Amino acid sequence: MADPVQAQYQAYPYPARDPADERRRLITGSPSHLLEIDHYIYGARRDPAWPFRVLFAGGGTGDGAIMLAQQLADRGQPAEIVHLDLSAASRRVAEARARVRGLANIRFETGSLLDAGTLGRFDYVDCCGVLHHLEDPEAGLRALAGALAPGGGVGIMVYGELGRSGVYETQDLLRRLAPPARPAAERVALARHLVRALPETNLLRRNPLLGDHLSSDAGLFDLLLHARDRAYRVPGVLALLAAAGLRLVSFIEPIRYRPETWTSDPAVRRRLGEMDEPDRMAAAELLSSAMKVHIAYAVAADRREDTQARPTPSAIPVLRDLDPQALARTLKPGVPLTVRFDGQPLALPLPALAGPIVARCDGRRTVADIQNDLRETVDRRLDDRAFQAAFAPTYAALNGINRMLISGYGAERTGIVGI
């Protein structure tokens, strides 16, 4: 094949997946989780009865397409998902996974995402782990933005520069030791030898964030032998979106891009508070120095309204891939919620009512319902001010780690409308 990237994914479909595993688990993640799409792109106002058209541009072996197709099927929502990829081998894996699940809402196409416009208009476009492998990422994202239906949006993932310390140095070394002209299997074998023999001073060996090269040949090739690979910092991601006529709605997880997450020094925090939002997000990345990917939701730049759902009294807060009762049992008054991002522990202070609030996030109750229930069962003195003093920091913390979102599926009273 003339295109070395296409040849790579034909020989090593990525990520490596066994279709039989679909019988025992559903892989979920970001971007393109249904709750995230509705929260960030549609403000939790998308009508579930409205036919939903989605493109997975460079869908690979199907993680994102399978996840979203299953979530839509589970909700009985009419949808057409188009899985587009250059690699016929990757497509076959994705098709086999869909067959195991009995999914009939995915259509598979082999081709370039640069031709996305020939496939019609889409309400949502996913491009996860692809743009950074294109000769011209800006042209690729422009093509995808041009395929959006009015009111639609995109979810992207591109590599983060700082969290990939050691990758590009090792790629350079392997181009010298195992040039691209050599057979792929030979290059993989030598790369395996190299990884085992790296000295303790080596940047790749010292980077605990990376493990793809240890899991499979496809993962090793994708990380260390890729023919075309670049990484971005926050300003580069924002510039990439702007060049395609898009604007950022949110990075995932939002808390990573708040610089206060990474420093407690009052003087530094004061200065950070004086900066504009793009500089604040860039500062957060520099402080963390551990972002190996950037996941972002974006909409057309000329779409000026706030598309992100907000926790108004009529909103329905839900937990993403968590059981509310189980999480509530772990939240003790006065004990912060501890999470780890890339090995860094973060202690998130929560109010005493966080547990009771979380326990009531069942996908049916609105924020107002939760307040009324707490007033009836926990504290009759819980007025609006006291409730918000408990709910707002609970929501901010859990939304910040991408675990609490606003749903449009609970009841007609949420004001669901087609956009």
Stockholm file with secondary structure:
# STOCKHOLM 1.0

chainA/1-419         MADPVQAQYQAYPYPARDPADERRRLITGSPSHLLEIDHYIYGARRDPAWPFRVLFAGGGTGDGAIMLAQQLADRGQPAEIVHLDLSAASRRVAEARARVRGLANIRFETGSLLDAGTLGRFDYVDCCGVLHHLEDPEAGLRALAGALAPGGGVGIMVYGELGRSGVYETQDLLRRLAPPARPAAERVALARHLVRALPETNLLRRNPLLGDHLSSDAGLFDLLLHARDRAYRVPGVLALLAAAGLRLVSFIEPIRYRPETWTSDPAVRRRLGEMDEPDRMAAAELLSSAMKVHIAYAVAADRREDTQARPTPSAIPVLRDLDPQALARTLKPGVPLTVRFDGQPLALPLPALAGPIVARCDGRRTVADIQNDLRETVDRRLDDRAFQAAFAPTYAALNGINRMLISGYGAERTGIVGI
#=GR chainA/1-419 SS CCCHHHHHHHHSCSSCCCGGGGGTCCCCCSSCCHHHHHHHTSTTCCCTTSCEEEEEETCTTSHHHHHHHHHHHHTTCCEEEEEEESCHHHHHHHHHHHHHHTCCSEEEEESCGGGGGGGCCEEEEEEESCGGGSSCHHHHHHHHHTTEEEEEEEEEEEEBSGGGTTHHHHHHHHHHHSCTTSCHHHHHHHHHHHHHHCCTTCHHHHCTTCCHHHHCHHHHHHHHSCSSCCCBCHHHHHHHHHHTTEEEEEEESGGGGCGGGGCCCHHHHHHHHTSCHHHHHHHHHHHHCCCCEEEEEEEETTCCSCCSCCCCTTCEEEESSSCHHHHHHHCCTTCCEEEEETTEEEEECCCTTHHHHHHTCBSSCCHHHHHHHHHHHTCTTCCHHHHHHHHHHHHHHHHHTTCEEEESCSCGGGCCCCC
#=GC SS_cons         CCCHHHHHHHHSCSSCCCGGGGGTCCCCCSSCCHHHHHHHTSTTCCCTTSCEEEEEETCTTSHHHHHHHHHHHHTTCCEEEEEEESCHHHHHHHHHHHHHHTCCSEEEEESCGGGGGGGCCEEEEEEESCGGGSSCHHHHHHHHHTTEEEEEEEEEEEEBSGGGTTHHHHHHHHHHHSCTTSCHHHHHHHHHHHHHHCCTTCHHHHCTTCCHHHHCHHHHHHHHSCSSCCCBCHHHHHHHHHHTTEEEEEEESGGGGCGGGGCCCHHHHHHHHTSCHHHHHHHHHHHHCCCCEEEEEEEETTCCSCCSCCCCTTCEEEESSSCHHHHHHHCCTTCCEEEEETTEEEEECCCTTHHHHHHTCBSSCCHHHHHHHHHHHTCTTCCHHHHHHHHHHHHHHHHHTTCEEEESCSCGGGCCCCC
//
